[in-house]
Amino acid sequence: MLGGLAENFNTSVRIGALVARRLSRRARQRLYLSPFSRWRFSSQFSDRLLLAPQDIRTADPTIANEIYGGRFSLAGQVAMVAGASPFALDPPSPEWQNALLGFGWLRHLRATESALARSQARALIEDWMSTAGPWAWPSAAPAVTARRIISWLSHSPLVLEGADRHYYRRFTRSLFRQTRYLAKVATTTGEGLDRLTAVIALNYAALCISGSTRRQRRLAHWLETELARQILPDGGHISRNPAAVIELLLDLLPLRQTFAAREIAPPPGLLNAIDRMMPMIRFFRHGDGTFALFNGMGASPADAIATVLAYDDSHGRPLDNASHSGYQRLAAGATVLIMDTGAPPPPSVSADAHAGCLSFEMSSGRRRIIVNCGHPAAAGRVWRRAARSTAAHSTASIGDMPSSIFASGKVSGAWLGELVLSGPSAIRAQRDEAAGGTQISAGHDGYRSRFGIIHERRLRLSSDGRDLVGEDLFKATEGRADAEFAIRFHLHPDIRATIEPDRRILLQLPNREAWAFAVQGGEAVLEESVYLPDLDGPRRSEQIVIHGRTNAQPRIGWSLACVQAARQPAPAKSFQMPEAPRR
């Protein structure tokens, strides 16, 4: 009880400190947006662009046709403008609005290489400058401003080709003012991906806008400092979100090329960060090429992953032990297993972090079997909150509570966006390689203060990848602590599960491969679940659940074995020409 009171007090202190910092940053941002401050961003501007960096994100000309028709499909949401300004619409979601104001959709217009696309791009930018402009929130949000600067620079050939002198000066003047504004407010952003994106945008601007040579060296040093702080030694991001690695590489790889185009040596810290991050792209991939669903990862952008991998010169085997990022990977035969063995990220970068400690995902070949529910591609706040709970992960939850505590009060939730305030801290993970397979042993104390219980999990994958043996243990730290637990194994929607007469659960894969799930020391049941990352919305699925009490069943053993190999496609029959008839 005293532990719970102490945790509540510490949580309140963290909330107060985080809210105070957030209020301070917001006040500084508002100050820079005041008319008194704006005039400083207008003087001595440059009207000459030296080069346009490459945008390596995939472009689709068909989306340009939709934009011509007034259909803006962004961030999983669609809005029809019907001849009105898209910047004057009531946005379907904040994510949609940020994507619109970031102008990343210009790449689709550029892909058409047509005069109509150039005219449309100029008209939309003129519309934004005349209505919303850079000083209205959320256009002025530092992360949105950074994304817009990168987009305008990358697609300036589309916008400026054929433009008259007046439009050219109006465009470059706005770009320069936004850059000067971002240089002032970049330090007021959050301490994670938003700040790093702002620093990346400023480096792009220093390389691409004439007259920025003096600032270029200082900004390059700032970039190295921020990369060293946010990119962990194994290449993961400090937020522990696999999606952050993809997004950063899509910006950093062209930035490296832009330095080379200016005949300036890229900062060593930039090159080092890229080299560390590249192996993590392969680390998080399942056999079907999609990413494991941990800590904010949603639908895998297959085109973006393929693009990034095209820049990987090593083509090597992914690392197995990403201990700094808090993940382990087991791969044997056709089986891949990825496990979360890390503590929550720092509260300031935990906006998308999940309470999924000791959860794992498993795939066989190109088929996903065990998954987490994942981050919703396009859903409301309720789904996002549910996706972050421990119950949405393939691990054990105690007392139907998450292993981490989120900011959820009226004050803290409104100002902090439900950051992770506390969670597992004393996490140990041990990896043992043996001739017969590989074992991961890990444990966490996320439930110790509330229930006096430590959760431990052991997973052993055989060397041929056809047998997975697991064990979940609940160790009381204060007397005979007792609480209800639920061990969940969420199944991919493509898996068909049936309970056999011997109480095993048979998992049938679409390729006729079959795996059998068995329990020792408990009983497994099938319950409804949901798979959230699908672009078409949440999909119904199932989950295997083992219910019990920690005092009566402190140890639960289970296994997952391949009992039927995948059906191989029949070889194509060769076609033989019939013999010509004899005369």
PyMOL commands that set and color helices and strands:
alter all, ss='L'
color gray80, all
select helices_A, chain A and resi 2-33+35-41+61-68+86-88+94-102+106-112+115-130+142-154+156-160+165-188+193-208+213-230+242-261+268-283+302-309+347-349+381-387+390-392+410-416+448-451
alter helices_A, ss='H'
color red, helices_A
select strands_A, chain A and resi 71-74+77-80+321-322+327-332+335-340+360-364+367-371+396-398+405-406+420-422+428-434+437-444+453-462+467-476+484-491+496-499+505-508+514-520+524-531+539-549+555-564
alter strands_A, ss='S'
color yellow, strands_A
deselect
rebuild
show_as cartoon
